[in-house]
Amino acid sequence: MASPCPPPPRCTSVRLPALAVSVALLLLLTAVTTVESSQGDKEPVYRECVEQCVRINCTGVRLKGFESAQPPYMALTGWTCRDDCRYQCMWTTVGLYEAGGYRVPQFHGKWPFARFLCFEEPASAVASLLNGLACLLMLLRYRSTVPRQSPMYHTINAFSLVSLNAWLWSTIFHTRDTYLTEKMDYFCATAVILYSIYLCCVRTLGLKRPGLSIIVGVLLILVFTSHISYLTFVSFDYGYNMLANVSIGMVNLLWWLCWCWQNRRTLPYWWKCGLVVLLLHGLALLELLDFPPLLWVFDAHAVWHLSTIPVHFLFYSFLIDDSLYLLNTEKLGVKVE
């Protein structure tokens, strides 16, 4: 895809912050490790505890007793006797680590979290739900404020639905981490970034050259299809997935920032867009602050999700301003920038 930036001198001042974010995101990439096993679940005491618990509690009469006593919401979210053994043995192992003065380990690629009802990661699940509600609230505000005749109306509505779907699966994944929910969370997050690129393409190029936005849209669909096909049928490589998302995220960041810089003198609301993309990519760096959960609930990932909630309000404020501007310029026959 051709560079979306204007001639180099006009984009120079936005390259330094973008470069800083890029370097930091690549540092995040280096911190990514496989989540198939971690220090905690490699411990013999943990493995022996799980084996013994499963052998004693997850067969015959004891299994029937467990299933009859299990709350309906636990059964509906797929918690099994083996899962419960792993959960109980995790805390046994954590207690031994703390008693010995050692750093709390991770288990199966995750920090130990205190389960609340059926929520495996309660803070991240609630934060994801709140992000989705914020997105839904602002989508309804957008629809009530912007007439359907605005050139970007349908594209923005589609983007909002893609985002809502991603936050739904993020909520489900943090409620119950399974093979399916993990994949859907990752795939839907990638879809949001790719659709943001398409949204930027339509806004910057497609309004004047619709054919070009169609070509870019098809290319993005092919990228997404290839990405999920590789992760599904070849290898679910966490490092590759992170590298892919960092790469398309940087395309998204640079394209939007260049458009903001180009229109800083003509669009008084340009700063909202610039601040949003910088915040979204900058706040992602909170993932670098990987630490054991505070109160066994709040980890860096939960803090990241909580921090993005206000960004939805600023982003949709920009989308409303820009959509109304486009509608007015279309009525007046003014050239769109």
N, C-alpha and C positions, 0 to 999 in steps of 0.2 A: 504494500500500500504506500502511495506517495506520502511524503511528509506533509502534515497538515499545517506546519508553521509557515508564516510569511517569510520574506527574505531574512537571513541570519541576523543582521543588526537589530531587527525589531524584536527578536526572541531572546536576545542575549541575557537580559535581566531576569528571565524566569528560569534559566538553566541551572543556576547555583542552588536554589532551594530544591529543585527537582533532582539534581545530582545528589544532594545530601540525603533526600528521602530514598533515592535509589540505592546508595551505599548502605544505608541503615537497613533497608529491606533485604539486601543481599546478606548482611550480617545475620538477619533473622533466618534466612535460608540455611546458613551454616549451622544454626542451632537445631535444625530439624533432624530428628532421628526416627527410626522406625518405631512404631507403637506396638509391634507384635509382642515384645517382651521388654521388661524394665527391671531395674535392680530388685525391687520389692518382690515381684512374682518369680524371680530366679532363686530367691532364698529357699534353702531346704526346709526351714521351719514353716514357711508359707505353703509350700507344695505338700509337705506331709500333713499339715493341718487341713488343707482342702481335701486331700485323699481320704483322710480319716473321717472328716465330717460327711462327705458324700457316701462313704461306705456305711456309716452308722445311720444317717438321717434321711438318705434319699433313696431308700429301697423299702419295699414291703409295707408294713403297718405304719412305720414312722413317716414314710413318704405320704401315705394317705392322710395321716394326721396333720402333716405340714400343709397339704393342699386344702384340707377342710378348714384349717385355722387361718389360712392366708386371706387377707382382705381382698375384696373383689377388684379394687383399683390396681393392686399389685399383680393379680392374675391377668387382668386386661392389658397391662403394659408389658407382659411377658417375663416377669420375674419368676425364675425357677428355683428349685431347691438347691441346685448346684450354684446358681448365682448368689443365693443367700449365704452359702458356705464360703464362697470367695469373699463376700463382703465382710463376714464376721472374722475370717482369718486375716484379712487385710488389716483390721484394727488390732488384732493380736500381734501381728508383726510390727505394726507402727509402735505399739506400746513397748515392745522389746527394743526397738531402735532408740526410742526416747529415753528409756531406762538406762541404756548404755551410753547416752550422750551423743548419739550419731544423728546425722541429718536425716530428716524424713524422706523415705524413698518414694518413687513412683511405682504404680502397679499397672501393667498392661498399657503403658504409655500415658498414664494420667495420674495426677495427684490424688491422694485419698480425700474424698468428699463425704461429709455427713449427709446421708440420705434423708430426705424429707418426704414422707408419704411415698409416692412412686417416683419422685424426682431425683435422678442420679446426681445431677449438678444443679441444685436449686437456684443459685444466683444467676448462672448463665441462662437457665431456662426462663426465669422471670424476666431477665434483661432482654432476651430475644423476643419474648412475648410483648414487652413494652415497646421495643423497636417496631414490631409489626403493627401495634395499635397506633403508634405515632404516624407511621406511614399511611395507615388506613384513614386516620383522622384528617391528615393533610391532603390525601387524595380526594376525600369528600369535599374539603374546602376548595380544592382546585376545580372540581366539577361544578360547584355552585357559584364560582367566581368567574371562570373563563368560559365564554361561549364556545359551542362545538365547532364554530366556523374558524377558530384560530388554527393556523397552519400546523402547529405542533400538538394539537389537542389529543389526537388519537395515538400518536407515538408516545406521548408522556403517559397516557392511560395504560398503554401496554407495558411500558417500563415499570409503572407502579404495580401492576399485577405480577410481573416477574419478581419484583422486590418482595411483595407480600408472600409469594410462594416460598421464597428463600428464607424469610423469617419464620414462616410456619415450620419448615423442615429443621431450621436451627433450634426452634423450641422443642420439637419432637426429639431431635438427636440428643439434646442436653437433658431431656427427661429420661430417655432410655437409649443407651448407646448399643446399637446392634449393627450387623453388617449392612443391612439395608439403610438404616437411618443415617449412618456415617456417610455412605456414598451419596445419598440424596442431599445431605447438608453440603458436602463438598461440591457436588455438581451444580446445585442451585446457586451457590455463592459465585461460582465461575460464570454462570449464565448472567448474573446481575452485572458483573464487570464488562462482559462482552456486549450486553445490551446498552450499557452506559456509553461504550464506544460508538455503538450504532446511533444512539441518541445524539451524541456530539456530532457525528457525521451528518445526520439529517439537518441539524441546526446550522452547521457551518458550511456545508456544501450542498446538501440535498434539496434545500428550498429553491435553489437556482438551477441545480442539475439533478433532478430526481433519479435519472438513470444511474448516476454514480452511486447514490445511496443504496440502490437496489443491488448493485454489484458488490459493494462493501458488505451489505447484509448477507448476501449469499456466501461470501468468503468467511464471515464470522460464524455462520451456521456450520460450514465445513470444518472450521477450526474447533468448534464446540463438539461436533460429532466425532472428529478424530480424537480429541482429548478424552472424552468419556469412553470411547471404544478401547483406547489403549489401556486406560485404568481398569476397565471392566474385563476385557478379554485377554490382555497380555500380562500386565502387572500393576497392582495398585501401589505405585511408587510414591511415597509421601514427599520425598525430595523433589521428584519431577513435578508433582502437583503444585508444590510451593513455587518452584521456579517458573512454571507456566503462568500461575496467577500473578507473580511479581512482574513478569514480562508484559502481560496484557494490562496490568494495572499501571505500569509506567507509560504505556501508549495512551491510556485513558487520561492520566495525569497531565502529560505534556500537551496533548491535543487541547484539552479544556483550558489549560493555563495560557497557551498561545492565543486562543480565541479571546480570552479575557484581556490579555495584554493588547491585542489588536483593537479591541473595542472600549478600552478604558476611558477614552475621551468622548465617546459618543453615547455610551449606555451608562447612566448613573448607577445602575444596580449591578454592574459587572463584578464588583468586589464580593458580592454574596456567593457567586459561583466560584471565584478564586479561593475564597476562604473555605468553602465546603470541600473542594477537592484536596486542599492542603490539610484540612482537619482529618478527613477520612483516611488519607494515606499516612499522616503523622500519628494519629491515634493508634493505627495498626502497630506502631512500634512499641506500644505497651506490652505486646507479646514478648518482647525481649526481657521484660522484668519478670522472668519466670520464677515464682516463689511458691512455697507450700501455702495452701489456702489459709487465710486469716479466719479464725473460728471454724476452720474446716469447711468454709462456704465460699469465701471470696478469693479467687485467684486472679492472675493477670488477665486471663481470657474473659472472666466475668466483668472485670473493671473496664476492659476494652468495649464490651458490648454495652455496658451502662453509659459509657462516655459518648457513644454515637447517637443516643436517643435525641438530644437537642438538635443534632445536625439535620434531622429530617425537616424540622420547622424552618430552618434557614434555607435549605435546598428548595423546598416547595414555595417559599416566598420568592426566591429567584425565578422559579418556573412560572409562577403566576405573573410576576412583573414582565418577564420576557414574552410570555404568550399574549398578554394584553398589548404589549408593544408591537408584536408581529401583526396582530389583528388590526391595530390602528394604522400601521404603515401600509398594510395591504389595501385598506379602504381608501387611503390617501394616494395610493399608487407610488409610494416612496420606495426607493431601492433598499432592500434588506441587507444588513451587514452581518 
